[in-house]
Amino acid sequence: MLFSKLKPEAPVNWLIAAAGFTWSAVGILLCRLAYGWLDALVFRNAFLSGAAGTIGAVVAYHFVFSAIAQKNIDRLSLFPNKACFFAFQAWKSYFIIVVMVALGAVLRRSPIPRQYLAALYLTIGGALLLSSLHYYVRLRRLIFPRKP
């Protein structure tokens, strides 16, 4: 009974919006960090790292992140009208998020050249940003269903 009072409920639309916003925000953050590192490089090196990161983002989106986003959307769609707001990500995903944040902190403090980190951050950030579009498409379909 106590836990049910502490559990904030939200409509499924909000869960999908929260997931999309989170994926977009993290994607933009990672891309922004990569841009800052690339901006400090000579053009040729920045271009090569940026191109590698962009290509990596499209590949990671197509083969990994798109499927993860779709699986999460399908999971959210199974909820009744309302669910716990924090269920916008699967519970095991919170552990993965903590590991990824810790790994990012370690990488930023590592001796790995920023040129390579920028490509990695662009890959992950770009893939997250592209995958967040799946959430917005589903949200649009929920809010504005097509008329037959």
VOTORDO-633210 format. One record per residue: x, y, z of N, C-alpha, C, O in turn; residue number from 1. Coordinates in nm, 2 decimals, decimal comma. Atoms other than C-alpha are relative to their C-alpha. Example, Ala and Ser with C-alpha at 12.3 -4.5 7.8 and 13.67 -1.06 7.14 Angstrom:
2
[rec [0,09 -0,12 0,00] [1,23 -0,45 0,78] [0,09 0,12 0,00] [0,19 0,12 0,07] 1] [rec [-0,09 -0,11 0,00] [1,37 -0,11 0,71] [-0,08 0,11 0,08] [-0,03 0,22 0,09] 2] 
//
This chain:
148
[rec [0,08 -0,12 0,00] [0,00 0,00 0,00] [0,09 0,13 0,00] [0,06 0,22 -0,07] 1] [rec [-0,09 -0,12 -0,01] [0,28 0,24 0,09] [0,07 0,02 -0,14] [0,08 0,14 -0,18] 2] [rec [-0,07 -0,01 0,13] [0,46 0,17 -0,24] [-0,09 0,05 -0,11] [-0,05 0,13 -0,19] 3] [rec [0,09 -0,05 0,11] [0,15 0,24 -0,45] [-0,02 0,15 0,02] [-0,05 0,21 -0,08] 4] [rec [0,01 -0,14 -0,02] [0,13 0,58 -0,29] [0,12 0,08 -0,05] [0,11 0,19 -0,10] 5] [rec [-0,12 -0,07 0,05] [0,49 0,66 -0,38] [0,03 -0,02 -0,15] [0,12 0,04 -0,20] 6] [rec [-0,03 0,02 0,14] [0,47 0,53 -0,73] [-0,08 0,10 -0,09] [-0,20 0,09 -0,10] 7] [rec [0,06 -0,10 0,09] [0,40 0,82 -0,97] [-0,05 -0,07 -0,13] [0,02 -0,12 -0,20] 8] [rec [0,06 0,05 0,12] [0,16 0,71 -1,24] [-0,01 0,10 -0,11] [-0,03 0,22 -0,08] 9] [rec [0,01 -0,09 0,12] [0,15 0,86 -1,59] [-0,06 -0,08 -0,11] [-0,05 -0,20 -0,12] 10] [rec [0,06 0,06 0,12] [-0,04 0,79 -1,91] [0,11 -0,06 -0,09] [0,23 -0,01 -0,08] 11] [rec [-0,10 0,06 0,09] [0,14 0,57 -2,16] [0,06 0,10 -0,10] [0,18 0,09 -0,13] 12] [rec [-0,05 -0,10 0,09] [0,17 0,87 -2,40] [0,12 0,07 0,07] [0,22 0,10 0,00] 13] [rec [-0,10 -0,07 -0,07] [0,38 1,04 -2,13] [0,13 -0,08 0,01] [0,24 -0,03 0,00] 14] [rec [-0,11 0,09 -0,01] [0,60 0,74 -2,09] [0,08 -0,01 -0,13] [0,20 0,00 -0,14] 15] [rec [-0,06 0,00 0,13] [0,67 0,73 -2,46] [0,07 0,13 -0,03] [0,18 0,13 -0,08] 16] [rec [-0,07 -0,13 0,02] [0,74 1,10 -2,47] [0,12 0,01 0,09] [0,22 0,07 0,04] 17] [rec [-0,11 -0,01 -0,09] [0,97 1,07 -2,17] [0,12 -0,08 -0,06] [0,24 -0,04 -0,05] 18] [rec [-0,11 0,08 0,06] [1,17 0,79 -2,34] [0,06 0,07 -0,12] [0,18 0,08 -0,13] 19] [rec [-0,05 -0,07 0,11] [1,19 0,98 -2,66] [0,09 0,12 0,03] [0,19 0,15 -0,02] 20] [rec [-0,07 -0,12 -0,05] [1,30 1,30 -2,48] [0,14 -0,04 0,06] [0,24 0,02 0,03] 21] [rec [-0,12 0,04 -0,06] [1,56 1,11 -2,28] [0,10 -0,05 -0,10] [0,22 -0,01 -0,10] 22] [rec [-0,09 0,04 0,11] [1,71 0,94 -2,59] [0,05 0,12 -0,08] [0,17 0,12 -0,11] 23] [rec [-0,05 -0,12 0,07] [1,72 1,27 -2,77] [0,10 0,08 0,08] [0,20 0,12 0,03] 24] [rec [-0,08 -0,08 -0,09] [1,87 1,46 -2,48] [0,14 -0,06 0,01] [0,24 0,01 0,00] 25] [rec [-0,13 0,07 -0,01] [2,15 1,20 -2,43] [0,07 0,00 -0,13] [0,19 0,02 -0,14] 26] [rec [-0,06 0,00 0,13] [2,21 1,18 -2,80] [0,06 0,14 -0,03] [0,17 0,15 -0,08] 27] [rec [-0,04 -0,14 0,03] [2,24 1,56 -2,83] [0,12 0,03 0,09] [0,22 0,09 0,05] 28] [rec [-0,11 -0,02 -0,09] [2,47 1,57 -2,52] [0,13 -0,07 -0,05] [0,23 0,00 -0,05] 29] [rec [-0,12 0,07 0,05] [2,71 1,31 -2,66] [0,05 0,06 -0,13] [0,17 0,08 -0,15] 30] [rec [-0,04 -0,06 0,13] [2,71 1,47 -3,01] [0,07 0,14 0,03] [0,16 0,18 -0,03] 31] [rec [-0,06 -0,13 -0,04] [2,78 1,81 -2,84] [0,14 -0,01 0,05] [0,23 0,07 0,02] 32] [rec [-0,14 0,03 -0,05] [3,08 1,67 -2,65] [0,09 -0,03 -0,12] [0,20 0,01 -0,12] 33] [rec [-0,09 0,04 0,11] [3,21 1,51 -2,97] [0,03 0,13 -0,09] [0,14 0,14 -0,13] 34] [rec [-0,03 -0,12 0,08] [3,17 1,84 -3,16] [0,10 0,09 0,07] [0,19 0,15 0,00] 35] [rec [-0,10 -0,07 -0,07] [3,37 2,02 -2,89] [0,14 -0,05 -0,02] [0,24 0,02 -0,04] 36] [rec [-0,13 0,06 0,02] [3,65 1,78 -2,93] [0,05 0,01 -0,15] [0,17 0,04 -0,17] 37] [rec [-0,04 -0,01 0,14] [3,64 1,79 -3,31] [0,04 0,14 -0,04] [0,12 0,16 -0,12] 38] [rec [-0,03 -0,14 0,03] [3,64 2,17 -3,31] [0,14 0,04 0,03] [0,19 0,13 -0,03] 39] [rec [-0,14 -0,03 -0,04] [3,98 2,17 -3,15] [0,11 -0,07 -0,09] [0,22 -0,04 -0,08] 40] [rec [-0,09 0,07 0,08] [4,13 1,95 -3,42] [0,02 0,07 -0,14] [-0,05 0,16 -0,17] 41] [rec [-0,02 -0,05 0,13] [4,28 2,04 -3,76] [-0,11 -0,06 -0,09] [-0,16 -0,17 -0,06] 42] [rec [0,11 0,04 0,07] [4,02 2,01 -4,03] [0,00 -0,15 -0,05] [-0,10 -0,22 -0,04] 43] [rec [-0,01 0,14 0,06] [4,14 1,68 -4,19] [-0,03 -0,10 0,10] [-0,11 -0,19 0,08] 44] [rec [0,03 0,10 -0,11] [4,14 1,49 -3,86] [-0,14 0,01 0,05] [-0,20 -0,09 0,07] 45] [rec [0,14 -0,02 -0,05] [3,81 1,64 -3,75] [-0,10 -0,06 -0,10] [-0,19 -0,12 -0,07] 46] [rec [0,09 0,06 0,11] [3,65 1,55 -4,09] [0,00 -0,15 0,01] [-0,10 -0,21 0,00] 47] [rec [-0,01 0,15 0,00] [3,78 1,19 -4,07] [-0,07 -0,06 0,12] [-0,15 -0,15 0,11] 48] [rec [0,07 0,05 -0,13] [3,66 1,14 -3,71] [-0,15 0,03 -0,01] [-0,23 -0,06 0,03] 49] [rec [0,14 -0,04 0,01] [3,33 1,32 -3,78] [-0,07 -0,10 -0,10] [-0,18 -0,14 -0,08] 50] [rec [0,06 0,10 0,10] [3,27 1,10 -4,09] [-0,01 -0,14 0,05] [-0,11 -0,20 0,03] 51] [rec [0,00 0,13 -0,06] [3,36 0,79 -3,91] [-0,12 -0,01 0,10] [-0,19 -0,11 0,11] 52] [rec [0,11 0,00 -0,10] [3,12 0,88 -3,62] [-0,14 0,01 -0,07] [-0,23 -0,06 -0,02] 53] [rec [0,13 -0,01 0,07] [2,84 0,97 -3,86] [-0,04 -0,13 -0,07] [-0,15 -0,18 -0,05] 54] [rec [0,03 0,13 0,06] [2,87 0,65 -4,06] [-0,03 -0,11 0,11] [-0,12 -0,19 0,10] 55] [rec [0,02 0,09 -0,11] [2,90 0,46 -3,73] [-0,14 0,02 0,06] [-0,20 -0,08 0,10] 56] [rec [0,13 -0,03 -0,06] [2,58 0,63 -3,60] [-0,11 -0,07 -0,09] [-0,20 -0,13 -0,04] 57] [rec [0,10 0,06 0,09] [2,38 0,52 -3,91] [0,00 -0,15 0,01] [-0,10 -0,22 0,01] 58] [rec [-0,01 0,15 -0,01] [2,51 0,16 -3,88] [-0,05 -0,05 0,13] [-0,13 -0,14 0,14] 59] [rec [0,05 0,04 -0,14] [2,45 0,14 -3,50] [-0,15 0,02 0,01] [-0,22 -0,06 0,07] 60] [rec [0,15 -0,02 0,00] [2,10 0,29 -3,55] [-0,06 -0,12 -0,07] [-0,16 -0,17 -0,02] 61] [rec [0,06 0,10 0,08] [2,02 0,04 -3,82] [0,00 -0,14 0,06] [-0,10 -0,21 0,05] 62] [rec [-0,02 0,14 -0,05] [2,15 -0,27 -3,66] [-0,03 -0,02 0,15] [-0,05 -0,14 0,19] 63] [rec [0,02 0,02 -0,14] [2,11 -0,21 -3,29] [-0,10 0,09 0,07] [-0,20 0,04 0,12] 64] [rec [0,08 -0,09 -0,08] [1,95 0,10 -3,15] [-0,15 0,01 -0,05] [-0,24 0,03 0,04] 65] [rec [0,14 0,00 0,05] [1,64 0,10 -3,38] [-0,08 -0,11 0,06] [-0,19 -0,10 0,10] 66] [rec [0,07 0,12 -0,05] [1,55 -0,25 -3,26] [-0,02 0,02 0,15] [-0,13 -0,02 0,20] 67] [rec [0,01 -0,02 -0,15] [1,61 -0,15 -2,89] [-0,12 0,09 0,02] [-0,20 0,07 0,11] 68] [rec [0,11 -0,10 -0,01] [1,38 0,15 -2,93] [-0,13 -0,06 -0,03] [-0,23 -0,04 0,04] 69] [rec [0,13 0,06 0,04] [1,11 -0,05 -3,11] [-0,04 -0,10 0,11] [-0,16 -0,11 0,14] 70] [rec [0,03 0,09 -0,11] [1,13 -0,32 -2,84] [-0,06 0,07 0,12] [-0,15 0,02 0,19] 71] [rec [0,04 -0,07 -0,11] [1,09 -0,06 -2,57] [-0,14 0,06 -0,03] [-0,23 0,06 0,06] 72] [rec [0,14 -0,05 0,03] [0,79 0,10 -2,75] [-0,10 -0,11 0,00] [-0,21 -0,08 0,06] 73] [rec [0,09 0,12 -0,01] [0,63 -0,24 -2,79] [-0,03 -0,03 0,15] [-0,15 -0,06 0,18] 74] [rec [0,02 0,03 -0,14] [0,68 -0,30 -2,42] [-0,09 0,11 0,07] [-0,18 0,07 0,14] 75] [rec [0,08 -0,11 -0,05] [0,53 0,04 -2,33] [-0,15 -0,01 -0,05] [-0,24 0,02 0,03] 76] [rec [0,14 0,01 0,06] [0,23 -0,02 -2,56] [-0,08 -0,11 0,07] [-0,20 -0,11 0,06] 77] [rec [0,07 0,11 -0,07] [0,14 -0,33 -2,35] [-0,06 0,04 0,13] [-0,14 -0,02 0,19] 78] [rec [0,05 -0,05 -0,13] [0,08 -0,12 -2,04] [-0,15 0,04 -0,01] [-0,20 0,08 -0,12] 79] [rec [0,14 -0,05 0,01] [-0,28 -0,03 -1,95] [0,01 0,15 -0,01] [0,12 0,20 -0,05] 80] [rec [0,00 -0,15 0,02] [-0,38 0,34 -1,97] [0,11 0,07 0,08] [0,17 0,17 0,03] 81] [rec [-0,10 -0,07 -0,08] [-0,14 0,44 -1,69] [0,10 -0,11 0,06] [0,06 -0,22 0,07] 82] [rec [-0,10 0,08 -0,06] [0,18 0,30 -1,55] [0,10 0,09 0,08] [0,09 0,21 0,07] 83] [rec [-0,09 -0,08 -0,07] [0,46 0,40 -1,32] [0,09 0,08 -0,10] [0,14 0,03 -0,20] 84] [rec [-0,07 -0,09 0,10] [0,64 0,70 -1,48] [0,14 -0,05 -0,02] [0,19 -0,04 -0,14] 85] [rec [-0,14 0,05 0,02] [0,98 0,54 -1,43] [0,01 -0,13 -0,08] [0,12 -0,17 -0,11] 86] [rec [0,00 0,12 0,09] [0,88 0,24 -1,64] [0,02 0,04 -0,15] [0,01 -0,04 -0,24] 87] [rec [-0,02 -0,04 0,13] [0,95 0,45 -1,95] [0,13 -0,07 -0,06] [0,15 -0,08 -0,18] 88] [rec [-0,11 0,09 0,04] [1,27 0,24 -1,96] [-0,02 -0,13 0,09] [-0,07 -0,12 0,20] 89] [rec [0,00 0,12 -0,07] [1,29 -0,12 -1,86] [0,09 0,01 0,12] [0,19 0,08 0,12] 90] [rec [-0,08 -0,01 -0,12] [1,42 -0,17 -1,51] [0,15 -0,04 -0,01] [0,24 0,02 0,04] 91] [rec [-0,14 0,04 0,02] [1,73 -0,35 -1,63] [0,08 0,10 -0,08] [0,20 0,11 -0,07] 92] [rec [-0,06 -0,11 0,08] [1,80 -0,05 -1,86] [0,06 0,10 0,10] [0,16 0,16 0,06] 93] [rec [-0,05 -0,10 -0,10] [1,86 0,17 -1,55] [0,15 -0,05 0,04] [0,23 0,04 0,06] 94] [rec [-0,13 0,05 -0,03] [2,16 -0,06 -1,46] [0,09 0,03 -0,12] [0,21 0,07 -0,10] 95] [rec [-0,08 -0,03 0,12] [2,29 -0,03 -1,82] [0,04 0,15 -0,01] [0,15 0,18 -0,05] 96] [rec [-0,03 -0,15 0,00] [2,26 0,35 -1,80] [0,11 0,04 0,10] [0,20 0,11 0,06] 97] [rec [-0,10 -0,03 -0,10] [2,46 0,36 -1,48] [0,14 -0,05 -0,05] [0,24 0,03 -0,04] 98] [rec [-0,12 0,06 0,05] [2,73 0,14 -1,64] [0,05 0,09 -0,12] [0,17 0,12 -0,12] 99] [rec [-0,04 -0,09 0,11] [2,74 0,36 -1,96] [0,05 0,14 0,05] [0,14 0,19 0,00] 100] [rec [-0,04 -0,13 -0,05] [2,76 0,68 -1,76] [0,14 -0,01 0,06] [0,23 0,07 0,04] 101] [rec [-0,13 0,02 -0,06] [3,05 0,54 -1,56] [0,11 -0,03 -0,10] [0,22 0,03 -0,09] 102] [rec [-0,09 0,03 0,10] [3,22 0,41 -1,87] [0,04 0,13 -0,08] [0,15 0,15 -0,11] 103] [rec [-0,03 -0,13 0,06] [3,19 0,76 -2,03] [0,09 0,08 0,08] [0,18 0,15 0,03] 104] [rec [-0,09 -0,08 -0,09] [3,35 0,92 -1,73] [0,14 -0,05 0,00] [0,23 0,02 0,00] 105] [rec [-0,14 0,06 0,01] [3,64 0,67 -1,74] [0,06 0,04 -0,14] [0,18 0,08 -0,14] 106] [rec [-0,05 -0,03 0,14] [3,68 0,73 -2,12] [0,05 0,14 -0,01] [0,15 0,17 -0,07] 107] [rec [-0,03 -0,14 0,01] [3,68 1,11 -2,08] [0,13 0,03 0,08] [0,20 0,12 0,04] 108] [rec [-0,12 -0,02 -0,08] [3,96 1,08 -1,82] [0,12 -0,09 -0,05] [0,22 -0,09 0,01] 109] [rec [-0,11 0,10 0,05] [4,16 0,82 -2,02] [0,09 0,07 -0,10] [0,07 0,19 -0,14] 110] [rec [-0,09 -0,06 0,09] [4,46 0,89 -2,24] [-0,04 -0,02 -0,15] [0,04 0,02 -0,24] 111] [rec [0,04 0,02 0,14] [4,27 0,79 -2,55] [-0,02 0,14 -0,07] [-0,09 0,23 -0,01] 112] [rec [0,01 -0,13 0,06] [4,30 1,08 -2,80] [-0,15 0,04 -0,03] [-0,23 -0,05 -0,06] 113] [rec [0,14 -0,05 0,02] [3,98 1,29 -2,83] [-0,05 -0,02 -0,14] [-0,17 -0,03 -0,16] 114] [rec [0,05 0,02 0,14] [3,97 1,24 -3,20] [-0,07 -0,14 -0,01] [-0,17 -0,15 -0,08] 115] [rec [0,07 0,13 0,00] [3,88 0,87 -3,14] [-0,12 0,00 0,09] [-0,22 -0,06 0,05] 116] [rec [0,12 -0,01 -0,09] [3,65 0,95 -2,85] [-0,11 0,07 -0,07] [-0,23 0,03 -0,06] 117] [rec [0,10 -0,08 0,07] [3,47 1,20 -3,07] [-0,08 -0,09 -0,10] [-0,20 -0,09 -0,11] 118] [rec [0,07 0,09 0,09] [3,40 0,93 -3,33] [-0,09 -0,10 0,07] [-0,20 -0,12 0,03] 119] [rec [0,08 0,09 -0,08] [3,27 0,69 -3,06] [-0,12 0,08 0,05] [-0,23 0,02 0,05] 120] [rec [0,11 -0,07 -0,05] [3,06 0,96 -2,90] [-0,10 0,04 -0,11] [-0,22 0,04 -0,08] 121] [rec [0,09 -0,03 0,11] [2,92 1,06 -3,24] [-0,08 -0,12 -0,04] [-0,20 -0,11 -0,07] 122] [rec [0,06 0,13 0,03] [2,84 0,70 -3,31] [-0,12 -0,02 0,09] [-0,23 -0,05 0,05] 123] [rec [0,11 0,03 -0,10] [2,64 0,65 -2,99] [-0,10 0,11 0,00] [-0,22 0,08 0,00] 124] [rec [0,09 -0,11 -0,01] [2,49 0,99 -2,97] [-0,09 0,01 -0,12] [-0,21 0,04 -0,11] 125] [rec [0,08 -0,01 0,12] [2,38 1,00 -3,33] [-0,10 -0,12 -0,01] [-0,21 -0,10 -0,05] 126] [rec [0,09 0,11 0,00] [2,23 0,65 -3,30] [-0,11 0,02 0,09] [-0,23 -0,01 0,06] 127] [rec [0,11 -0,03 -0,10] [2,04 0,75 -2,99] [-0,10 0,11 -0,06] [-0,22 0,09 -0,04] 128] [rec [0,08 -0,11 0,05] [1,92 1,07 -3,16] [-0,09 -0,05 -0,11] [-0,21 -0,02 -0,12] 129] [rec [0,08 0,06 0,11] [1,80 0,88 -3,47] [-0,11 -0,09 0,05] [-0,22 -0,09 0,01] 130] [rec [0,10 0,10 -0,06] [1,63 0,61 -3,26] [-0,11 0,07 0,07] [-0,22 0,02 0,08] 131] [rec [0,10 -0,07 -0,07] [1,45 0,87 -3,06] [-0,12 0,04 -0,09] [-0,23 0,06 -0,04] 132] [rec [0,11 -0,04 0,09] [1,25 0,95 -3,37] [-0,11 -0,11 0,00] [-0,23 -0,08 -0,02] 133] [rec [0,10 0,11 -0,01] [1,07 0,61 -3,33] [-0,10 0,03 0,11] [-0,22 0,01 0,09] 134] [rec [0,10 -0,03 -0,11] [0,92 0,73 -3,00] [-0,09 0,12 -0,04] [-0,21 0,11 -0,01] 135] [rec [0,08 -0,12 0,04] [0,80 1,06 -3,16] [-0,10 -0,05 -0,10] [-0,22 0,00 -0,11] 136] [rec [0,09 0,05 0,10] [0,64 0,87 -3,45] [-0,11 -0,07 0,07] [-0,23 -0,05 0,04] 137] [rec [0,11 0,07 -0,07] [0,45 0,64 -3,21] [-0,08 0,10 0,08] [-0,20 0,08 0,09] 138] [rec [0,08 -0,10 -0,08] [0,35 0,94 -2,99] [-0,09 0,07 -0,09] [-0,21 0,09 -0,06] 139] [rec [0,09 -0,07 0,10] [0,21 1,12 -3,30] [-0,12 -0,09 -0,03] [-0,23 -0,05 -0,04] 140] [rec [0,11 0,09 0,04] [0,01 0,81 -3,39] [-0,10 -0,02 0,12] [-0,22 -0,04 0,09] 141] [rec [0,09 0,02 -0,12] [-0,13 0,78 -3,03] [-0,08 0,13 0,01] [-0,20 0,12 0,05] 142] [rec [0,07 -0,13 -0,02] [-0,22 1,15 -3,02] [-0,09 0,04 -0,11] [-0,21 0,08 -0,09] 143] [rec [0,07 -0,03 0,13] [-0,34 1,19 -3,38] [-0,02 -0,13 -0,08] [0,05 -0,15 -0,18] 144] [rec [0,02 0,13 0,08] [-0,47 0,85 -3,49] [-0,06 0,03 -0,14] [-0,13 0,13 -0,16] 145] [rec [0,05 -0,01 0,14] [-0,54 0,81 -3,86] [-0,15 -0,03 -0,01] [-0,19 -0,12 0,05] 146] [rec [0,15 0,02 0,02] [-0,90 0,84 -3,97] [-0,01 -0,10 -0,11] [0,06 -0,10 -0,21] 147] [rec [0,02 0,10 0,10] [-1,02 0,54 -4,17] [-0,06 0,05 -0,13] [-0,08 -0,02 -0,22] 148] 
//
